Amino acid sequence: MRKDLPPRYYLSHFFEFLAFFDGASKELLNEEAAEFIRRFKQLDEDKQCIVVRAANRKYAVIDRTHFNYEEISAPQAQIDYLIEQQWFGDLTHASLNDIANVLTKDALISLLAEYGGIQGLAKLTKPKLVSLLVEYVDTHGWPVSFALENYLVCLFDRALRFLLFVYFGNTKSRLNQFSMRDLGVMRTRSDSVSDTARFESKSDTQAAWFYAHHYSQLDFYNTESLLELAARRDLPATEGASAHFFRGQFLYAFGIKLMEIDREKGLAVLAVADSDKAKEKWLRESYKDGKADEVKGVLESIIDNPQSDTLLAFAEDFYARKFHKKRTSTVTDMLRDASRTLDIDVSQNQQVESGVLAYYARRGIKGWRTENRLWRSLFGLTFWQQLYEEDALVTEFDRRPLSLKQNNFYTKFESSIEALLLALDCKQKLRLHIHKMATLHYGKVNSLFMWSSHLLTGIEALIEHGQLEAIYSLLRMMCKDFKNLSDGFPDIMVFDGGLRFEEVKAPGDQLRRNQLVSIQRLQQAGFDVAVTTVNWVRDPAQPYVVVDIETTGGNSDYHRITEIGMVKLVAGEEVGRYQTLLNPERRIPANITRLTGISDDMVVDAPLFSEVAKDIAAFTEDAVFVAHNVNFDYGFIKQEFARLGGVFKRPKMCTVREMRRAYPGLPSYSLANLTQYFGIAMEQHHRALSDAKAAAELLKLAFEKDDE
């Protein structure tokens, strides 16, 4: 049911927003922001509504003709008063970027067209179009058609953006999130919010804002602006982890952009940046420039005192290859030493991990999809109390607790973490703790994992088959450096007499740095980890289920299935078949009855799809779903499962496509014409099992052609 918001909902939201600055964050405000709040509260409601309406716009420039809102008395008169009181100003107060940004891409192209042709403009990004318009305006002035008098600039924009940054912790979030919350579009975590400041101090807040703001504007800076910024010697210092993050983010992006203009100045910026990416980029580029001795000294310093596992992994590898003349990288060594190769049927090339698990299942080996979800959900459920009760969110719109953002979770809660792990001194206690946390908090918004009915399946398997000491060792590593150990975990977990994690790589896939780090940490914790390389083959043990359905019509959103027929093949031999009529719960059109021979009387006592769904799922499990024009049959069955609240997902193969590939140049690839061409018997065309058996013969022909 659609929710409606009251006429002045946005004003209530704005006061809710301002109330945040009555608490711990009040001390973080600069004079401009504090003065904005004081002046705003002195306005009457109509004028406050105008200001908030403008504040809700994305850019500092507004078109006043768009502000004739019914809930505001005499809106244009209110705007005139606000201009007098210097809330709004004319465009002399705005930069050209501010003006251009408020225009849509189409409007920018229209204005540029007045200076000449428009060839190629549609392909440009909006920042490029803005830069081009700025150049033309500087040279020729604004086009005559541009109604300058309608546009105003919000003179409070800088103060507002600072307040938004302090509240949300980023430069992109806007006030419309309050509306999205009230409309039920966005879920929030009001139960975990406490009066906590996002930054360490007022000066740290200013520094964080400086770097975050410049980072958000980098794409709009021209060469002159970039060089002016590079020449500054007063870049603000940072104290806390949050401000330090924004500094590192900006310096890396700034250094990369500056290198395009002045390589030496860009490298100088990267040299003073502390982020892993910046240090790695500086080392690689400086080595290219012949600064081998300087690079060697920095690498040795990193190895002796690493700031993160990710940077250490790079430094050790780069040092070994460049200065010890090691011929292979750490990634190559791991692929060689911990690698295993599996021959997997080529039909699985769109979901390789599922194909590997199915390969193991056919051999009686248990397996689970894990990736990041297993460890992030185990981490979140194990330490839920520390994360969401002992720690806190700054606002209800935050997803991640402050200690994870600042990467100081273990430092902040060491005693609580160790007391918990000490208390959970056996597998049964850990299992009960996980179930308790999942029961108490199921469905609550968090940034670590998505809730599902199968969430605990992998965790249960890990606890059952893994060593408790190894599990706790890895969890401690995550507590100490969540930033660098929150992703990159192996794709699957298998139990084959012992527990093993596997990172699955299809031909051409590369092992990424974060994956290398996570694999190394799992090994350090005591787990067996392998890198499984897939070799695509035609696996004779791979089951194929050839499907045909009859329906009441061609659209799966409206029509239903009346019959399904399936033939299962393994190694080219039929090993099973399935057929049933289905009650579509609607009349079958006469033209469909003439085509298929299936009438309302024939399906009146037939089962509903819901009554055979489990049979269909079981018959097609671990098999490739094959059909003639596969998307039709697959789409209908997928939609039927969706109506039941379920999911149907199988690798697909189309006999039309396979026959075109194997036998190009035939006059027609319809099922009837192909069966006639190849002499395949058709018992009853447009009946499901008959058509499925015919399509199965076509699949065999395509495979036989491949074997030739």
C-alpha positions in Angstrom: 0.0 0.0 0.0 1.4 3.4 -1.0 2.1 5.8 1.9 1.4 9.5 1.7 3.5 12.1 3.4 2.0 15.3 5.0 2.3 18.5 2.9 5.3 19.9 4.9 7.0 16.5 5.6 10.3 17.9 4.4 10.3 20.6 7.0 9.8 18.1 9.8 12.6 16.0 8.4 14.9 19.1 8.3 14.3 19.8 12.0 15.0 16.1 12.7 18.2 16.6 10.8 19.1 19.7 12.8 18.4 18.1 16.1 21.4 15.9 15.5 23.6 18.9 16.0 22.2 19.6 19.5 24.2 16.6 20.8 27.8 15.4 20.7 28.3 16.7 17.1 27.5 20.3 18.2 31.2 20.7 19.1 32.3 19.8 15.6 30.5 22.7 13.8 32.3 25.6 12.3 31.0 29.1 12.7 29.4 29.2 9.3 27.3 26.1 10.0 26.3 27.1 13.5 25.2 30.5 12.2 23.2 28.9 9.4 21.2 26.9 12.0 20.7 29.9 14.2 19.4 32.1 11.3 17.2 29.3 9.9 15.4 28.8 13.2 14.5 32.5 13.3 12.6 32.3 9.9 8.9 31.8 9.8 7.6 28.5 8.4 6.9 29.6 4.9 10.4 30.9 4.5 11.8 27.8 6.2 10.0 25.7 3.6 11.5 27.6 0.7 15.0 27.2 2.2 14.5 23.4 2.8 13.0 22.9 -0.7 16.2 24.5 -2.1 18.3 22.5 0.3 16.8 19.3 -1.1 18.0 20.2 -4.6 21.1 18.5 -5.8 23.0 21.6 -6.8 23.5 25.1 -5.3 21.7 26.8 -8.2 17.9 26.7 -8.4 15.3 27.8 -10.9 12.9 30.0 -8.9 10.1 29.3 -11.3 10.0 25.7 -10.0 9.2 26.8 -6.5 5.5 27.6 -6.7 4.4 25.0 -4.1 0.8 24.9 -2.9 1.7 24.4 0.7 3.8 27.6 0.8 2.0 31.0 1.0 3.1 33.5 -1.8 6.3 31.5 -2.6 7.8 34.1 -5.0 7.3 36.8 -2.3 9.0 34.6 0.2 11.9 34.1 -2.2 12.2 37.9 -2.7 12.5 38.4 1.1 15.1 35.6 1.3 17.1 37.3 -1.4 17.0 40.6 0.6 18.2 38.6 3.7 21.0 37.1 1.6 19.8 33.5 1.7 19.8 33.5 -2.1 21.8 35.6 -4.6 22.0 36.1 -8.3 24.4 34.2 -10.5 27.3 36.5 -9.9 27.7 34.5 -6.6 27.9 31.2 -8.4 30.7 29.5 -10.3 30.0 28.4 -13.8 30.2 24.8 -12.6 27.4 25.5 -10.2 25.2 26.9 -12.9 26.0 24.2 -15.5 25.5 21.4 -13.0 21.9 22.3 -12.4 21.2 21.8 -16.1 20.4 18.4 -17.5 22.6 16.7 -20.0 20.1 17.5 -22.8 19.9 21.1 -21.7 23.7 21.4 -21.8 23.8 20.0 -25.3 21.1 22.4 -26.4 23.1 25.4 -25.0 26.3 24.1 -26.6 24.5 23.8 -29.9 24.0 27.6 -29.9 27.7 28.0 -30.3 27.9 25.6 -33.2 27.4 22.0 -34.2 26.5 19.2 -31.7 28.3 16.4 -33.4 29.8 14.0 -30.8 28.3 15.9 -27.8 25.9 13.1 -26.9 28.8 10.7 -26.3 30.5 13.0 -23.7 29.9 12.7 -20.0 28.2 15.5 -18.1 31.4 16.7 -16.4 33.0 17.0 -19.9 30.0 18.9 -21.2 30.1 21.2 -18.2 33.8 21.9 -18.8 33.1 22.6 -22.5 30.3 25.0 -21.6 32.5 26.8 -19.1 35.1 27.4 -21.9 32.5 28.7 -24.3 30.9 31.0 -21.7 34.3 32.4 -20.7 35.0 33.3 -24.4 31.5 34.2 -25.8 29.2 34.8 -22.8 26.0 33.0 -22.1 23.6 32.2 -25.0 20.8 34.7 -25.4 18.2 31.9 -24.9 19.5 31.3 -21.3 17.1 33.0 -18.8 19.6 34.2 -16.3 17.0 36.0 -14.2 15.2 32.8 -13.3 18.2 31.3 -11.6 19.4 31.9 -8.0 22.3 30.5 -6.0 21.9 29.2 -2.5 24.3 31.3 -0.4 24.0 28.8 2.4 25.1 25.9 0.2 28.6 25.6 1.7 27.2 25.5 5.3 24.5 23.0 4.3 26.9 20.6 2.6 29.2 20.7 5.6 26.3 19.8 7.8 25.2 17.0 5.5 28.8 15.6 5.5 29.0 15.6 9.3 25.6 13.9 9.6 25.9 11.3 6.9 29.7 10.9 6.8 29.9 11.3 3.0 29.3 13.9 0.3 26.7 12.1 -1.7 23.8 11.4 0.7 20.9 13.9 0.7 17.9 14.8 2.8 15.6 12.7 0.7 16.7 9.7 2.6 14.4 10.8 5.4 11.5 10.6 3.0 12.6 7.2 1.7 12.7 6.0 5.2 9.1 7.2 6.0 7.8 5.7 2.7 9.3 2.3 3.6 11.7 2.4 0.7 14.8 2.5 2.9 15.2 0.5 6.1 17.2 2.1 8.9 18.7 1.1 12.3 17.3 3.5 14.8 17.6 0.9 17.6 21.4 1.1 17.5 22.0 4.8 17.4 23.6 6.7 20.2 24.7 10.3 20.7 28.2 9.7 19.2 30.3 12.2 17.2 31.6 10.9 13.8 34.9 12.7 14.1 37.5 13.1 16.8 37.5 16.9 17.0 36.5 20.1 15.4 39.8 20.4 13.5 39.6 16.8 12.4 36.0 17.5 11.1 37.3 20.5 9.1 40.2 18.4 7.7 37.9 15.5 6.7 35.5 18.0 5.0 38.3 19.6 3.1 39.5 16.3 1.6 36.1 14.9 1.0 34.8 18.1 -0.7 37.9 18.4 -3.0 37.6 14.7 -3.8 34.0 15.1 -4.9 35.0 18.0 -7.2 38.1 16.6 -8.8 36.3 15.7 -12.1 35.4 19.4 -12.5 38.8 20.9 -11.8 40.7 22.3 -14.8 44.5 22.2 -15.2 44.9 25.5 -13.5 42.9 24.5 -10.5 44.7 21.2 -10.1 48.1 22.9 -10.2 47.0 25.5 -7.7 45.9 22.8 -5.3 49.2 20.9 -5.8 51.1 24.1 -4.9 49.4 24.4 -1.5 51.6 23.8 1.5 48.9 24.0 4.1 47.0 20.8 3.6 45.2 20.1 6.9 46.5 17.4 9.2 44.2 14.6 10.4 44.0 12.9 13.7 41.3 10.2 13.7 40.8 7.2 11.5 37.7 8.7 9.8 39.4 11.9 8.7 42.5 9.9 7.7 40.4 7.8 5.4 39.2 10.9 3.5 42.7 12.3 3.3 44.0 9.0 1.8 41.1 8.8 -0.6 41.6 12.3 -1.9 45.5 12.2 -2.2 45.4 9.0 -4.2 42.8 10.3 -6.7 44.4 13.7 -6.8 47.9 12.2 -7.4 46.6 10.0 -10.3 44.8 12.9 -12.0 47.8 15.2 -11.5 50.2 12.7 -13.1 48.3 13.3 -16.4 49.4 16.9 -16.3 52.7 16.8 -14.4 54.1 13.3 -13.6 56.6 14.5 -11.0 54.0 16.5 -9.1 51.6 13.7 -9.2 54.1 11.3 -7.8 55.0 13.8 -5.1 51.4 13.8 -4.0 51.3 9.9 -4.0 54.5 9.9 -1.9 52.8 11.7 1.0 49.6 9.6 0.8 49.2 6.8 3.4 46.7 4.6 1.7 47.8 1.1 0.4 46.8 2.0 -3.2 48.8 5.2 -3.2 51.9 3.6 -1.8 51.7 0.7 -4.3 51.2 3.1 -7.2 54.1 5.3 -6.1 56.4 2.3 -5.8 55.5 0.9 -9.2 55.8 4.2 -11.0 59.0 5.3 -9.2 60.6 2.0 -10.1 59.7 2.6 -13.8 61.4 6.0 -13.4 64.6 4.4 -12.4 64.5 5.2 -8.6 65.4 1.6 -7.7 67.4 2.5 -4.5 64.7 4.7 -3.1 62.0 2.1 -3.9 64.1 -0.6 -2.3 64.4 1.4 0.9 60.6 2.0 1.1 59.8 -1.6 0.4 62.2 -2.8 3.2 60.5 -0.3 5.6 57.1 -1.6 4.7 58.2 -5.2 5.2 59.7 -4.4 8.6 56.7 -2.5 9.8 53.7 -3.1 7.5 50.5 -1.0 7.9 48.3 -3.7 6.5 48.4 -7.3 5.3 47.5 -6.2 1.8 50.4 -3.8 1.5 52.8 -6.3 3.0 51.7 -9.0 0.5 52.5 -6.5 -2.4 55.8 -5.3 -0.8 57.1 -8.8 -0.3 56.2 -9.9 -3.8 57.5 -6.8 -5.5 60.7 -6.8 -3.5 61.4 -10.5 -4.3 60.8 -10.0 -8.0 62.6 -6.7 -8.5 65.6 -7.1 -6.1 66.0 -10.8 -5.6 65.4 -11.5 -9.3 62.6 -14.0 -8.5 61.0 -14.9 -11.8 57.5 -15.6 -10.5 55.0 -13.6 -8.5 53.4 -14.8 -5.2 50.1 -15.3 -7.1 51.9 -17.5 -9.7 53.5 -19.5 -6.8 50.2 -20.0 -5.1 48.6 -21.1 -8.4 51.4 -23.6 -8.8 51.8 -24.9 -5.2 48.1 -24.9 -4.1 46.5 -25.5 -7.4 44.3 -28.4 -8.5 42.6 -28.8 -11.9 39.1 -30.2 -12.5 37.5 -31.1 -15.8 34.1 -29.4 -15.7 31.4 -29.6 -18.4 31.4 -26.6 -20.6 27.7 -26.0 -20.0 28.7 -24.7 -16.6 30.7 -21.8 -18.0 28.2 -19.2 -16.8 28.2 -20.4 -13.2 31.5 -22.1 -12.7 31.3 -22.4 -8.9 27.9 -24.2 -9.1 29.4 -26.5 -11.7 32.3 -27.4 -9.4 30.0 -28.1 -6.5 27.8 -30.3 -8.8 30.9 -32.1 -9.9 31.8 -32.9 -6.3 28.2 -33.8 -5.4 28.1 -36.5 -8.1 31.2 -38.0 -6.5 29.6 -38.0 -3.0 31.6 -35.0 -1.8 29.8 -32.3 0.2 30.2 -28.7 -0.8 28.9 -25.2 0.1 29.0 -21.8 -1.6 30.9 -19.6 0.8 32.7 -16.6 -0.8 32.6 -13.6 1.6 29.1 -14.4 3.0 30.3 -17.3 5.2 32.9 -15.3 7.1 31.1 -12.0 7.2 27.9 -13.6 8.6 29.9 -15.6 11.1 31.8 -12.5 12.2 28.6 -10.4 12.4 26.6 -13.0 14.4 29.5 -13.9 16.7 30.2 -10.3 17.6 26.7 -8.8 17.2 26.6 -7.5 20.8 30.0 -5.7 20.4 29.1 -4.4 17.0 25.5 -3.2 17.5 25.1 -2.8 21.2 28.5 -2.0 22.8 29.5 0.0 19.7 26.9 2.3 18.0 25.8 3.8 14.7 26.2 7.6 14.4 22.8 8.0 12.7 20.1 5.5 11.7 21.2 5.8 8.1 24.6 4.4 8.9 25.0 0.7 8.0 28.5 0.1 9.5 29.4 0.6 13.1 32.0 3.3 13.7 34.7 0.9 14.9 34.6 -1.0 11.6 34.7 2.2 9.6 37.7 3.3 11.6 39.2 -0.2 11.6 39.8 -0.2 15.3 37.2 -2.8 16.4 39.7 -5.1 18.2 41.5 -2.2 19.9 38.2 -0.8 21.1 36.6 -4.0 22.3 39.5 -6.4 23.0 38.5 -7.4 26.5 34.8 -8.0 25.4 35.9 -10.0 22.3 38.3 -12.2 24.3 35.8 -12.8 27.1 33.3 -13.9 24.5 35.7 -16.3 22.7 36.8 -17.7 26.1 33.2 -18.4 27.1 32.5 -20.1 23.8 35.0 -22.8 24.5 33.4 -25.7 22.5 31.6 -26.1 19.2 28.3 -26.6 20.9 28.5 -23.3 22.7 29.5 -21.5 19.5 26.6 -23.1 17.6 24.1 -22.1 20.3 25.4 -18.6 20.4 25.1 -18.2 16.6 21.5 -19.6 16.6 20.6 -17.2 19.5 22.0 -14.1 17.7 20.3 -15.1 14.5 16.9 -15.7 16.3 17.1 -12.4 18.2 18.2 -10.2 15.3 16.8 -11.9 12.2 16.0 -9.3 9.5 17.8 -6.3 11.1 19.6 -4.1 8.7 23.4 -4.5 8.8 26.3 -3.9 6.4 27.9 -7.3 6.8 25.6 -9.8 5.3 22.1 -10.4 3.9 19.6 -12.4 5.9 18.2 -15.6 4.3 16.6 -18.8 5.4 19.9 -20.6 4.3 22.2 -18.3 6.1 23.3 -20.8 8.8 23.8 -23.8 6.5 27.4 -23.0 5.7 28.2 -21.8 9.2 26.9 -25.1 10.6 29.1 -27.0 8.2 32.1 -24.9 9.1 31.6 -25.5 12.9 31.0 -29.2 12.4 33.9 -30.0 10.2 36.4 -27.2 11.0 38.8 -26.8 14.0 37.5 -24.4 16.6 41.0 -23.0 17.1 41.3 -22.2 13.4 37.9 -20.6 13.3 38.7 -18.3 16.2 42.1 -17.5 14.8 40.6 -16.2 11.6 37.9 -14.3 13.5 40.6 -12.6 15.6 42.4 -11.5 12.4 39.1 -10.0 11.1 38.6 -8.2 14.4 42.1 -6.7 14.1 42.0 -5.7 10.5 38.5 -5.9 9.1 39.2 -3.3 6.4 41.7 -5.7 4.7 40.1 -9.0 5.7 36.4 -8.5 4.9 36.4 -9.8 1.3 38.4 -12.0 -1.1 37.4 -15.2 0.6 37.4 -18.5 -1.4 34.3 -19.4 -3.5 33.5 -22.8 -2.0 34.0 -25.0 1.0 34.2 -28.8 0.6 34.4 -31.8 3.0 36.2 -34.7 1.5 37.5 -36.5 4.6 38.7 -33.1 5.7 37.6 -29.5 5.4 39.0 -27.5 2.5 38.3 -24.1 1.0 38.7 -23.6 -2.7 39.1 -20.5 -4.9 37.6 -21.5 -8.2 39.2 -20.0 -11.4 37.9 -20.5 -14.9 40.3 -20.2 -17.8 41.6 -16.6 -18.0 40.6 -15.6 -14.5 43.2 -13.9 -12.3 43.8 -14.2 -8.6 43.3 -10.7 -7.1 45.4 -9.2 -4.3 42.6 -9.3 -1.8 42.0 -13.0 -2.6 45.7 -13.7 -2.1 45.6 -12.0 1.3 42.5 -13.9 2.4 43.9 -17.2 1.3 47.1 -16.6 3.1 45.3 -15.7 6.3 43.1 -18.8 6.1 46.3 -20.9 5.8 47.9 -19.1 8.7 44.8 -19.8 10.8 45.2 -23.5 10.0 42.8 -24.1 7.1 43.5 -26.1 4.0 43.0 -23.9 1.0 43.4 -24.7 -2.7 43.1 -22.7 -5.9 41.0 -24.9 -8.3 41.5 -24.2 -12.0 38.7 -25.4 -14.3 39.3 -27.0 -17.6 36.3 -26.9 -19.9 35.4 -30.3 -21.3 32.3 -32.3 -22.4 31.9 -34.3 -19.1 30.1 -37.6 -19.8 28.8 -37.6 -16.2 27.1 -34.2 -16.5 23.3 -34.7 -16.6 21.2 -32.9 -19.1 17.4 -32.5 -18.8 15.7 -31.7 -22.0 12.4 -30.0 -21.3 9.3 -29.0 -23.2 6.2 -27.3 -22.0 2.7 -26.5 -23.3 1.0 -23.4 -22.1 -2.2 -21.3 -22.3 -0.3 -18.6 -24.2 3.0 -17.0 -24.9 3.5 -14.5 -22.0 4.8 -16.1 -18.8 3.5 -13.1 -16.7 -0.1 -13.9 -17.6 -0.3 -17.4 -19.0 0.3 -20.8 -17.3 1.7 -24.2 -18.0 -0.7 -27.0 -19.1 1.8 -29.8 -19.6 5.5 -30.5 -18.9 7.7 -33.3 -20.4 11.3 -33.9 -19.4 14.0 -36.4 -20.6 17.2 -36.8 -18.6 20.4 -37.7 -20.4 23.7 -38.8 -19.0 26.6 -39.7 -21.4 24.1 -39.5 -24.3 21.8 -42.2 -22.8 18.3 -41.6 -21.4 18.3 -42.3 -17.7 14.9 -40.9 -16.8 11.8 -39.2 -18.0 9.0 -37.2 -16.5 5.6 -36.1 -17.8 2.4 -34.6 -16.4 -0.5 -32.5 -17.4 -1.0 -29.4 -15.1 -4.2 -27.5 -14.1 -3.5 -23.9 -15.3 -6.3 -22.6 -13.1 -7.8 -20.8 -16.1 -9.5 -21.6 -19.4 -7.4 -22.9 -22.3 -8.0 -20.8 -25.4 -9.6 -22.6 -28.3 -6.7 -21.9 -30.7 -4.3 -23.4 -28.1 -6.5 -26.6 -27.8 -6.4 -26.9 -31.6 -2.6 -26.6 -31.6 -1.8 -28.9 -28.7 -4.9 -31.1 -28.4 -5.0 -30.2 -24.7 -8.5 -29.2 -23.5 -10.0 -27.9 -20.3 -11.6 -31.3 -19.6 -8.1 -33.0 -19.8 -6.6 -30.7 -17.1 -9.5 -30.3 -14.7 -8.3 -33.1 -12.4 -4.6 -32.6 -13.2 -2.2 -31.4 -10.4 -1.4 -27.7 -9.8 2.1 -26.6 -10.5 2.6 -26.1 -6.7 1.9 -29.8 -6.2 4.7 -31.0 -8.6 7.2 -28.2 -8.0 9.4 -30.3 -5.7 9.4 -33.1 -8.3 10.5 -30.8 -11.1 13.2 -29.2 -8.9 14.5 -32.7 -7.9 14.4 -34.0 -11.5 16.5 -31.1 -12.8 18.8 -30.7 -9.8 22.5 -30.4 -10.8 21.5 -30.8 -14.4 21.7 -28.5 -17.5 18.3 -27.3 -18.5 17.9 -27.9 -22.2 15.0 -26.9 -24.5 14.3 -25.8 -28.1 14.2 -22.0 -27.7 15.2 -22.5 -24.1 14.2 -19.1 -22.8 10.6 -19.8 -23.4 10.4 -23.0 -21.4 12.9 -21.8 -18.7 11.1 -18.5 -18.3 7.7 -20.1 -17.7 9.1 -22.6 -15.1 11.1 -19.9 -13.4 8.0 -17.7 -13.2 5.9 -20.6 -11.7 8.5 -21.0 -9.0 8.5 -17.3 -8.4 4.7 -17.3 -7.9 5.4 -19.8 -5.1 8.0 -17.6 -3.5 10.8 -19.9 -4.7 13.8 -19.6 -6.9 14.6 -21.8 -10.0 18.1 -21.5 -11.3 19.8 -23.9 -13.6 22.5 -23.6 -16.4 20.7 -23.4 -19.7 21.4 -24.7 -23.2 19.3 -24.2 -26.3 19.0 -26.8 -29.0 18.3 -24.2 -31.6 21.6 -22.5 -30.9 23.5 -25.9 -30.7 22.1 -27.1 -34.0 22.9 -23.8 -35.7 26.5 -24.2 -34.4 26.8 -27.9 -35.3 24.9 -27.8 -38.6 25.1 -24.3 -40.1 23.2 -23.4 -43.2 20.1 -25.5 -42.8 16.9 -23.9 -44.3 15.0 -24.0 -41.0 15.8 -24.7 -37.3 12.3 -25.2 -36.1 11.7 -28.4 -34.1 9.3 -29.8 -36.8 11.7 -29.1 -39.7 14.8 -30.4 -37.9 13.1 -33.6 -36.9 12.0 -34.1 -40.5 15.4 -33.3 -41.9 17.2 -35.7 -39.6 14.5 -38.4 -39.7 13.6 -38.2 -36.0 10.3 -39.7 -35.2 7.7 -37.3 -33.7 4.9 -39.2 -31.8 2.7 -36.1 -31.3 4.0 -32.7 -32.2 3.1 -29.9 -29.6 2.8 -32.4 -26.8 5.4 -31.9 -24.1 7.0 -35.4 -23.8 7.0 -36.0 -27.5 8.7 -32.7 -28.2 11.2 -33.2 -25.3 12.2 -36.6 -26.7 12.7 -35.0 -30.1 14.8 -32.2 -28.7 16.9 -34.7 -26.8 17.7 -36.4 -30.1 18.8 -33.1 -31.5 21.1 -32.6 -28.5 22.7 -35.9 -29.1 23.3 -35.0 -32.8 25.0 -31.8 -31.8 27.2 -33.6 -29.3 28.1 -36.3 -31.8 29.1 -33.6 -34.2 31.3 -32.1 -31.5 32.9 -35.5 -30.9 33.7 -35.8 -34.6 
